[in-house]
Amino acid sequence: MKLGLGLYLIPLGMIANPPLLALADHPALALLAMAKVGIALAMLSYALIAMRRIPARIGLMAAGLLVLLLPFAPIE
């Protein structure tokens, strides 16, 4: 379940980062949004799986959710 977390969070990342869905129109923004979502998923995975102290895990979890859910850039 911990490793499958990304399967549940990637759709939320697509909603928060619309450039992910506009690869043909804005390829640079789509690639940057993809990197942003990848970094967020890595942070969340390290928070859940890695053997760290509780404050570090909470910090990684909060930072990962913040990076994932904050909008990237509006498509005009």
Biopython code that builds the backbone (N, CA, C, O; Angstrom):
import numpy as np
from Bio.PDB.StructureBuilder import StructureBuilder

atoms = [
    (1, "MET", "N", (0.827, -1.192, 0.000)),
    (1, "MET", "CA", (0.000, 0.000, 0.000)),
    (1, "MET", "C", (0.867, 1.249, 0.000)),
    (1, "MET", "O", (0.528, 2.232, -0.658)),
    (2, "LYS", "N", (1.967, 1.229, 0.718)),
    (2, "LYS", "CA", (2.822, 2.411, 0.771)),
    (2, "LYS", "C", (3.408, 2.724, -0.597)),
    (2, "LYS", "O", (3.482, 3.889, -0.988)),
    (3, "LEU", "N", (3.822, 1.700, -1.323)),
    (3, "LEU", "CA", (4.399, 1.925, -2.643)),
    (3, "LEU", "C", (3.341, 2.321, -3.671)),
    (3, "LEU", "O", (3.670, 2.973, -4.662)),
    (4, "GLY", "N", (2.094, 1.948, -3.461)),
    (4, "GLY", "CA", (1.026, 2.292, -4.386)),
    (4, "GLY", "C", (0.422, 3.663, -4.133)),
    (4, "GLY", "O", (-0.561, 4.035, -4.773)),
    (5, "LEU", "N", (0.994, 4.410, -3.215)),
    (5, "LEU", "CA", (0.472, 5.733, -2.880)),
    (5, "LEU", "C", (0.415, 6.645, -4.099)),
    (5, "LEU", "O", (-0.519, 7.433, -4.244)),
    (6, "GLY", "N", (1.400, 6.543, -4.966)),
    (6, "GLY", "CA", (1.444, 7.397, -6.151)),
    (6, "GLY", "C", (0.259, 7.198, -7.073)),
    (6, "GLY", "O", (-0.174, 8.137, -7.740)),
    (7, "LEU", "N", (-0.265, 5.993, -7.119)),
    (7, "LEU", "CA", (-1.423, 5.726, -7.972)),
    (7, "LEU", "C", (-2.642, 6.530, -7.538)),
    (7, "LEU", "O", (-3.500, 6.860, -8.357)),
    (8, "TYR", "N", (-2.715, 6.840, -6.262)),
    (8, "TYR", "CA", (-3.836, 7.622, -5.756)),
    (8, "TYR", "C", (-3.569, 9.124, -5.824)),
    (8, "TYR", "O", (-4.504, 9.919, -5.922)),
    (9, "LEU", "N", (-2.298, 9.514, -5.773)),
    (9, "LEU", "CA", (-1.975, 10.933, -5.723)),
    (9, "LEU", "C", (-1.712, 11.563, -7.086)),
    (9, "LEU", "O", (-1.842, 12.779, -7.228)),
    (10, "ILE", "N", (-1.353, 10.784, -8.076)),
    (10, "ILE", "CA", (-1.103, 11.345, -9.406)),
    (10, "ILE", "C", (-2.348, 12.007, -9.983)),
    (10, "ILE", "O", (-2.218, 13.087, -10.560)),
    (11, "PRO", "N", (-3.550, 11.435, -9.868)),
    (11, "PRO", "CA", (-4.735, 12.167, -10.357)),
    (11, "PRO", "C", (-4.955, 13.499, -9.641)),
    (11, "PRO", "O", (-5.396, 14.465, -10.264)),
    (12, "LEU", "N", (-4.653, 13.563, -8.344)),
    (12, "LEU", "CA", (-4.752, 14.836, -7.639)),
    (12, "LEU", "C", (-3.724, 15.827, -8.166)),
    (12, "LEU", "O", (-4.000, 17.022, -8.270)),
    (13, "GLY", "N", (-2.549, 15.334, -8.494)),
    (13, "GLY", "CA", (-1.523, 16.187, -9.091)),
    (13, "GLY", "C", (-1.930, 16.702, -10.456)),
    (13, "GLY", "O", (-1.576, 17.820, -10.831)),
    (14, "MET", "N", (-2.669, 15.897, -11.204)),
    (14, "MET", "CA", (-3.147, 16.338, -12.518)),
    (14, "MET", "C", (-4.191, 17.442, -12.381)),
    (14, "MET", "O", (-4.245, 18.359, -13.201)),
    (15, "ILE", "N", (-5.006, 17.353, -11.358)),
    (15, "ILE", "CA", (-6.011, 18.392, -11.135)),
    (15, "ILE", "C", (-5.344, 19.685, -10.682)),
    (15, "ILE", "O", (-5.720, 20.766, -11.136)),
    (16, "ALA", "N", (-4.365, 19.589, -9.800)),
    (16, "ALA", "CA", (-3.689, 20.777, -9.286)),
    (16, "ALA", "C", (-2.717, 21.371, -10.302)),
    (16, "ALA", "O", (-2.378, 22.551, -10.208)),
    (17, "ASN", "N", (-2.264, 20.576, -11.270)),
    (17, "ASN", "CA", (-1.289, 21.024, -12.263)),
    (17, "ASN", "C", (-1.808, 20.746, -13.673)),
    (17, "ASN", "O", (-1.409, 19.756, -14.286)),
    (18, "PRO", "N", (-2.674, 21.583, -14.188)),
    (18, "PRO", "CA", (-3.254, 21.343, -15.518)),
    (18, "PRO", "C", (-2.244, 21.238, -16.664)),
    (18, "PRO", "O", (-2.568, 20.610, -17.672)),
    (19, "PRO", "N", (-1.036, 21.817, -16.570)),
    (19, "PRO", "CA", (-0.078, 21.623, -17.668)),
    (19, "PRO", "C", (0.277, 20.153, -17.925)),
    (19, "PRO", "O", (0.737, 19.809, -19.014)),
    (20, "LEU", "N", (0.066, 19.288, -16.929)),
    (20, "LEU", "CA", (0.331, 17.862, -17.156)),
    (20, "LEU", "C", (-0.547, 17.299, -18.269)),
    (20, "LEU", "O", (-0.140, 16.377, -18.976)),
    (21, "LEU", "N", (-1.726, 17.841, -18.424)),
    (21, "LEU", "CA", (-2.662, 17.339, -19.422)),
    (21, "LEU", "C", (-2.516, 18.033, -20.771)),
    (21, "LEU", "O", (-3.142, 17.620, -21.746)),
    (22, "ALA", "N", (-1.704, 19.075, -20.840)),
    (22, "ALA", "CA", (-1.558, 19.847, -22.074)),
    (22, "ALA", "C", (-0.165, 19.670, -22.665)),
    (22, "ALA", "O", (0.507, 20.650, -22.985)),
    (23, "LEU", "N", (0.263, 18.439, -22.810)),
    (23, "LEU", "CA", (1.603, 18.159, -23.312)),
    (23, "LEU", "C", (1.787, 18.648, -24.743)),
    (23, "LEU", "O", (2.852, 19.167, -25.078)),
    (24, "ALA", "N", (0.788, 18.498, -25.584)),
    (24, "ALA", "CA", (0.918, 18.909, -26.987)),
    (24, "ALA", "C", (0.966, 20.428, -27.127)),
    (24, "ALA", "O", (1.656, 20.949, -28.003)),
    (25, "ASP", "N", (0.243, 21.132, -26.276)),
    (25, "ASP", "CA", (0.186, 22.584, -26.393)),
    (25, "ASP", "C", (1.347, 23.290, -25.702)),
    (25, "ASP", "O", (1.886, 24.260, -26.234)),
    (26, "HIS", "N", (1.731, 22.817, -24.535)),
    (26, "HIS", "CA", (2.781, 23.448, -23.731)),
    (26, "HIS", "C", (3.751, 22.380, -23.232)),
    (26, "HIS", "O", (3.691, 22.002, -22.062)),
    (27, "PRO", "N", (4.645, 21.884, -24.091)),
    (27, "PRO", "CA", (5.510, 20.770, -23.660)),
    (27, "PRO", "C", (6.477, 21.143, -22.532)),
    (27, "PRO", "O", (6.745, 20.313, -21.663)),
    (28, "ALA", "N", (7.002, 22.359, -22.525)),
    (28, "ALA", "CA", (7.947, 22.732, -21.472)),
    (28, "ALA", "C", (7.245, 22.794, -20.116)),
    (28, "ALA", "O", (7.775, 22.307, -19.117)),
    (29, "LEU", "N", (6.062, 23.389, -20.081)),
    (29, "LEU", "CA", (5.312, 23.446, -18.823)),
    (29, "LEU", "C", (4.909, 22.056, -18.357)),
    (29, "LEU", "O", (4.913, 21.774, -17.158)),
    (30, "ALA", "N", (4.564, 21.191, -19.294)),
    (30, "ALA", "CA", (4.179, 19.826, -18.936)),
    (30, "ALA", "C", (5.360, 19.070, -18.333)),
    (30, "ALA", "O", (5.188, 18.335, -17.361)),
    (31, "LEU", "N", (6.539, 19.240, -18.890)),
    (31, "LEU", "CA", (7.714, 18.552, -18.350)),
    (31, "LEU", "C", (8.097, 19.097, -16.976)),
    (31, "LEU", "O", (8.491, 18.334, -16.094)),
    (32, "LEU", "N", (7.982, 20.404, -16.793)),
    (32, "LEU", "CA", (8.261, 20.979, -15.478)),
    (32, "LEU", "C", (7.235, 20.527, -14.439)),
    (32, "LEU", "O", (7.590, 20.246, -13.294)),
    (33, "ALA", "N", (5.979, 20.459, -14.833)),
    (33, "ALA", "CA", (4.941, 19.979, -13.911)),
    (33, "ALA", "C", (5.158, 18.507, -13.580)),
    (33, "ALA", "O", (4.925, 18.080, -12.449)),
    (34, "MET", "N", (5.605, 17.734, -14.563)),
    (34, "MET", "CA", (5.889, 16.322, -14.320)),
    (34, "MET", "C", (7.034, 16.169, -13.311)),
    (34, "MET", "O", (6.976, 15.319, -12.422)),
    (35, "ALA", "N", (8.065, 16.992, -13.457)),
    (35, "ALA", "CA", (9.173, 16.949, -12.503)),
    (35, "ALA", "C", (8.708, 17.346, -11.105)),
    (35, "ALA", "O", (9.140, 16.764, -10.110)),
    (36, "LYS", "N", (7.828, 18.336, -11.040)),
    (36, "LYS", "CA", (7.294, 18.786, -9.748)),
    (36, "LYS", "C", (6.504, 17.674, -9.065)),
    (36, "LYS", "O", (6.669, 17.440, -7.868)),
    (37, "VAL", "N", (5.663, 17.000, -9.808)),
    (37, "VAL", "CA", (4.872, 15.902, -9.245)),
    (37, "VAL", "C", (5.792, 14.744, -8.850)),
    (37, "VAL", "O", (5.569, 14.097, -7.827)),
    (38, "GLY", "N", (6.811, 14.484, -9.645)),
    (38, "GLY", "CA", (7.769, 13.424, -9.302)),
    (38, "GLY", "C", (8.521, 13.711, -8.015)),
    (38, "GLY", "O", (8.723, 12.814, -7.196)),
    (39, "ILE", "N", (8.934, 14.956, -7.835)),
    (39, "ILE", "CA", (9.621, 15.342, -6.598)),
    (39, "ILE", "C", (8.681, 15.204, -5.403)),
    (39, "ILE", "O", (9.078, 14.726, -4.340)),
    (40, "ALA", "N", (7.432, 15.626, -5.588)),
    (40, "ALA", "CA", (6.455, 15.518, -4.506)),
    (40, "ALA", "C", (6.212, 14.053, -4.134)),
    (40, "ALA", "O", (6.134, 13.719, -2.952)),
    (41, "LEU", "N", (6.092, 13.190, -5.127)),
    (41, "LEU", "CA", (5.876, 11.769, -4.848)),
    (41, "LEU", "C", (7.093, 11.144, -4.169)),
    (41, "LEU", "O", (6.945, 10.279, -3.306)),
    (42, "ALA", "N", (8.292, 11.577, -4.553)),
    (42, "ALA", "CA", (9.494, 11.071, -3.893)),
    (42, "ALA", "C", (9.515, 11.493, -2.428)),
    (42, "ALA", "O", (9.864, 10.698, -1.555)),
    (43, "MET", "N", (9.142, 12.742, -2.158)),
    (43, "MET", "CA", (9.110, 13.213, -0.773)),
    (43, "MET", "C", (8.092, 12.418, 0.056)),
    (43, "MET", "O", (8.367, 12.029, 1.191)),
    (44, "LEU", "N", (6.931, 12.189, -0.524)),
    (44, "LEU", "CA", (5.908, 11.431, 0.192)),
    (44, "LEU", "C", (6.329, 9.986, 0.414)),
    (44, "LEU", "O", (6.060, 9.412, 1.469)),
    (45, "SER", "N", (6.988, 9.397, -0.580)),
    (45, "SER", "CA", (7.459, 8.021, -0.426)),
    (45, "SER", "C", (8.521, 7.920, 0.663)),
    (45, "SER", "O", (8.495, 6.996, 1.476)),
    (46, "TYR", "N", (9.459, 8.874, 0.680)),
    (46, "TYR", "CA", (10.476, 8.862, 1.731)),
    (46, "TYR", "C", (9.841, 9.065, 3.103)),
    (46, "TYR", "O", (10.304, 8.496, 4.092)),
    (47, "ALA", "N", (8.788, 9.870, 3.166)),
    (47, "ALA", "CA", (8.118, 10.097, 4.451)),
    (47, "ALA", "C", (7.455, 8.825, 4.956)),
    (47, "ALA", "O", (7.431, 8.584, 6.163)),
    (48, "LEU", "N", (6.920, 8.013, 4.065)),
    (48, "LEU", "CA", (6.201, 6.818, 4.488)),
    (48, "LEU", "C", (7.079, 5.581, 4.630)),
    (48, "LEU", "O", (6.820, 4.734, 5.485)),
    (49, "ILE", "N", (8.106, 5.469, 3.807)),
    (49, "ILE", "CA", (8.856, 4.228, 3.737)),
    (49, "ILE", "C", (10.195, 4.290, 4.465)),
    (49, "ILE", "O", (10.575, 3.332, 5.138)),
    (50, "ALA", "N", (10.913, 5.398, 4.340)),
    (50, "ALA", "CA", (12.262, 5.486, 4.899)),
    (50, "ALA", "C", (12.224, 5.470, 6.425)),
    (50, "ALA", "O", (11.275, 5.945, 7.048)),
    (51, "MET", "N", (13.261, 4.923, 6.995)),
    (51, "MET", "CA", (13.376, 4.863, 8.450)),
    (51, "MET", "C", (13.956, 6.192, 8.948)),
    (51, "MET", "O", (15.173, 6.371, 9.010)),
    (52, "ARG", "N", (13.068, 7.108, 9.295)),
    (52, "ARG", "CA", (13.467, 8.416, 9.789)),
    (52, "ARG", "C", (12.731, 8.686, 11.093)),
    (52, "ARG", "O", (11.792, 7.980, 11.462)),
    (53, "ARG", "N", (13.179, 9.718, 11.771)),
    (53, "ARG", "CA", (12.492, 10.127, 12.991)),
    (53, "ARG", "C", (11.152, 10.738, 12.640)),
    (53, "ARG", "O", (10.941, 11.194, 11.517)),
    (54, "ILE", "N", (10.259, 10.744, 13.594)),
    (54, "ILE", "CA", (8.891, 11.206, 13.373)),
    (54, "ILE", "C", (8.829, 12.663, 12.899)),
    (54, "ILE", "O", (8.079, 12.932, 11.961)),
    (55, "PRO", "N", (9.556, 13.613, 13.475)),
    (55, "PRO", "CA", (9.466, 14.987, 12.971)),
    (55, "PRO", "C", (9.914, 15.113, 11.516)),
    (55, "PRO", "O", (9.330, 15.881, 10.752)),
    (56, "ALA", "N", (10.936, 14.372, 11.134)),
    (56, "ALA", "CA", (11.397, 14.412, 9.745)),
    (56, "ALA", "C", (10.349, 13.822, 8.813)),
    (56, "ALA", "O", (10.139, 14.328, 7.710)),
    (57, "ARG", "N", (9.703, 12.774, 9.244)),
    (57, "ARG", "CA", (8.655, 12.155, 8.425)),
    (57, "ARG", "C", (7.472, 13.099, 8.259)),
    (57, "ARG", "O", (6.917, 13.218, 7.166)),
    (58, "ILE", "N", (7.089, 13.762, 9.328)),
    (58, "ILE", "CA", (5.970, 14.707, 9.256)),
    (58, "ILE", "C", (6.337, 15.882, 8.344)),
    (58, "ILE", "O", (5.515, 16.332, 7.546)),
    (59, "GLY", "N", (7.560, 16.370, 8.462)),
    (59, "GLY", "CA", (8.009, 17.461, 7.602)),
    (59, "GLY", "C", (8.033, 17.073, 6.135)),
    (59, "GLY", "O", (7.598, 17.843, 5.279)),
    (60, "LEU", "N", (8.541, 15.878, 5.840)),
    (60, "LEU", "CA", (8.554, 15.406, 4.456)),
    (60, "LEU", "C", (7.143, 15.217, 3.916)),
    (60, "LEU", "O", (6.877, 15.527, 2.755)),
    (61, "MET", "N", (6.252, 14.719, 4.736)),
    (61, "MET", "CA", (4.869, 14.512, 4.315)),
    (61, "MET", "C", (4.207, 15.861, 4.015)),
    (61, "MET", "O", (3.536, 16.009, 2.993)),
    (62, "ALA", "N", (4.391, 16.825, 4.889)),
    (62, "ALA", "CA", (3.787, 18.142, 4.679)),
    (62, "ALA", "C", (4.374, 18.823, 3.443)),
    (62, "ALA", "O", (3.639, 19.407, 2.646)),
    (63, "ALA", "N", (5.684, 18.749, 3.286)),
    (63, "ALA", "CA", (6.323, 19.374, 2.125)),
    (63, "ALA", "C", (5.894, 18.686, 0.833)),
    (63, "ALA", "O", (5.655, 19.354, -0.173)),
    (64, "GLY", "N", (5.795, 17.371, 0.854)),
    (64, "GLY", "CA", (5.365, 16.648, -0.343)),
    (64, "GLY", "C", (3.943, 16.990, -0.745)),
    (64, "GLY", "O", (3.661, 17.185, -1.927)),
    (65, "LEU", "N", (3.052, 17.064, 0.219)),
    (65, "LEU", "CA", (1.665, 17.436, -0.098)),
    (65, "LEU", "C", (1.580, 18.872, -0.577)),
    (65, "LEU", "O", (0.799, 19.183, -1.477)),
    (66, "LEU", "N", (2.374, 19.747, 0.013)),
    (66, "LEU", "CA", (2.379, 21.147, -0.402)),
    (66, "LEU", "C", (2.874, 21.288, -1.838)),
    (66, "LEU", "O", (2.277, 22.007, -2.639)),
    (67, "VAL", "N", (3.957, 20.604, -2.157)),
    (67, "VAL", "CA", (4.497, 20.662, -3.523)),
    (67, "VAL", "C", (3.514, 20.045, -4.518)),
    (67, "VAL", "O", (3.351, 20.553, -5.628)),
    (68, "LEU", "N", (2.873, 18.976, -4.131)),
    (68, "LEU", "CA", (1.945, 18.286, -5.047)),
    (68, "LEU", "C", (0.702, 19.111, -5.317)),
    (68, "LEU", "O", (0.253, 19.189, -6.461)),
    (69, "LEU", "N", (0.141, 19.721, -4.300)),
    (69, "LEU", "CA", (-1.172, 20.329, -4.442)),
    (69, "LEU", "C", (-1.159, 21.825, -4.762)),
    (69, "LEU", "O", (-2.197, 22.379, -5.125)),
    (70, "LEU", "N", (-0.018, 22.485, -4.638)),
    (70, "LEU", "CA", (0.019, 23.885, -5.041)),
    (70, "LEU", "C", (0.032, 23.977, -6.558)),
    (70, "LEU", "O", (0.754, 23.226, -7.215)),
    (71, "PRO", "N", (-0.753, 24.881, -7.123)),
    (71, "PRO", "CA", (-0.803, 24.993, -8.584)),
    (71, "PRO", "C", (0.560, 25.414, -9.140)),
    (71, "PRO", "O", (1.302, 26.176, -8.521)),
    (72, "PHE", "N", (0.857, 24.891, -10.322)),
    (72, "PHE", "CA", (2.140, 25.164, -10.955)),
    (72, "PHE", "C", (2.118, 26.479, -11.697)),
    (72, "PHE", "O", (2.767, 27.442, -11.287)),
    (73, "ALA", "N", (1.387, 26.526, -12.773)),
    (73, "ALA", "CA", (1.281, 27.737, -13.579)),
    (73, "ALA", "C", (-0.008, 27.639, -14.390)),
    (73, "ALA", "O", (-0.316, 26.575, -14.926)),
    (74, "PRO", "N", (-0.746, 28.702, -14.485)),
    (74, "PRO", "CA", (-1.988, 28.649, -15.279)),
    (74, "PRO", "C", (-1.678, 28.576, -16.767)),
    (74, "PRO", "O", (-0.717, 29.175, -17.250)),
    (75, "ILE", "N", (-2.494, 27.844, -17.466)),
    (75, "ILE", "CA", (-2.389, 27.773, -18.932)),
    (75, "ILE", "C", (-3.270, 28.861, -19.499)),
    (75, "ILE", "O", (-4.462, 28.936, -19.200)),
    (76, "GLU", "N", (-2.681, 29.690, -20.307)),
    (76, "GLU", "CA", (-3.451, 30.790, -20.881)),
    (76, "GLU", "C", (-3.878, 30.494, -22.291)),
    (76, "GLU", "O", (-4.538, 31.320, -22.922)),
]
sb = StructureBuilder()
sb.init_structure("model")
sb.init_model(0)
sb.init_chain("A")
sb.init_seg("    ")
for serial, (resi, resn, name, xyz) in enumerate(atoms, 1):
    if name == "N":
        sb.init_residue(resn, " ", resi, " ")
    sb.init_atom(name, np.array(xyz, "f"), 0.0, 1.0, " ", f" {name:<3s}", serial, name[0])
structure = sb.get_structure()
